[in-house]
Amino acid sequence: MESKVLLDLSVKYGLNENQISKLASVLYQLGYTSLDDAECGRAAAYICSMKLVDLPGEEIVEEMRRKGFGE
């Protein structure tokens, strides 16, 4: 795991490796190029806190864009 943000979220929310990979993929799809960027961290925390991480990736991306995240 390369990102402190993802590491912290994996511990806080009990995410497994597949969920972390999906989260990283969704964040990149949203246009975040650095997982350690503050805005990216805010988006990742929102996904986890709203329990969106278990939804299909496309649905997460759609929901996040509706909420104003990403580019």
C-alpha positions as CSV (number, residue, x, y, z in Angstrom):
1,M,0.0,0.0,0.0
2,E,1.5,3.3,-1.1
3,S,-0.7,5.9,0.4
4,K,-0.9,6.9,4.1
5,V,-4.5,8.0,3.5
6,L,-5.5,4.6,2.2
7,L,-3.6,2.8,5.0
8,D,-5.4,5.0,7.6
9,L,-8.8,4.4,6.0
10,S,-8.2,0.6,5.7
11,V,-7.5,0.4,9.5
12,K,-10.4,2.7,10.5
13,Y,-13.0,1.0,8.3
14,G,-11.6,-2.5,8.2
15,L,-11.1,-2.6,4.4
16,N,-9.5,-5.6,2.8
17,E,-7.0,-5.5,-0.1
18,N,-9.7,-5.8,-2.8
19,Q,-11.7,-2.9,-1.3
20,I,-8.5,-0.7,-1.1
21,S,-7.7,-1.5,-4.7
22,K,-11.2,-0.6,-5.8
23,L,-11.0,2.6,-3.8
24,A,-7.8,3.6,-5.4
25,S,-9.2,2.8,-8.9
26,V,-12.3,4.9,-8.2
27,L,-10.2,7.8,-7.1
28,Y,-8.1,7.7,-10.2
29,Q,-11.2,7.5,-12.3
30,L,-12.4,10.6,-10.6
31,G,-9.3,12.4,-11.8
32,Y,-7.2,12.4,-8.7
33,T,-3.6,11.8,-9.6
34,S,-2.1,11.7,-6.1
35,L,-3.6,9.6,-3.5
36,D,-2.0,11.7,-0.8
37,D,-3.6,14.9,-2.0
38,A,-5.9,16.5,0.6
39,E,-9.0,16.6,-1.7
40,C,-8.4,13.0,-2.7
41,G,-8.2,12.0,1.0
42,R,-11.5,13.8,1.6
43,A,-13.1,11.9,-1.3
44,A,-11.8,8.6,0.0
45,A,-13.0,9.3,3.5
46,Y,-16.5,10.2,2.1
47,I,-16.6,6.9,0.1
48,C,-15.8,4.9,3.2
49,S,-18.0,6.8,5.7
50,M,-21.0,6.5,3.4
51,K,-20.2,2.8,2.9
52,L,-20.0,3.1,-0.8
53,V,-16.9,1.0,-1.2
54,D,-19.0,-2.2,-1.7
55,L,-21.0,-0.8,-4.6
56,P,-19.8,-1.4,-8.2
57,G,-17.0,1.0,-9.2
58,E,-19.2,2.7,-11.8
59,E,-21.9,3.5,-9.3
60,I,-19.4,4.9,-6.9
61,V,-17.9,7.2,-9.6
62,E,-21.4,8.4,-10.6
63,E,-22.4,9.1,-7.0
64,M,-19.2,10.9,-6.3
65,R,-19.6,13.1,-9.4
66,R,-23.2,13.9,-8.3
67,K,-21.8,15.0,-4.9
68,G,-19.2,17.3,-6.6
69,F,-16.1,15.2,-6.2
70,G,-13.6,14.7,-9.0
71,E,-13.0,16.6,-12.2
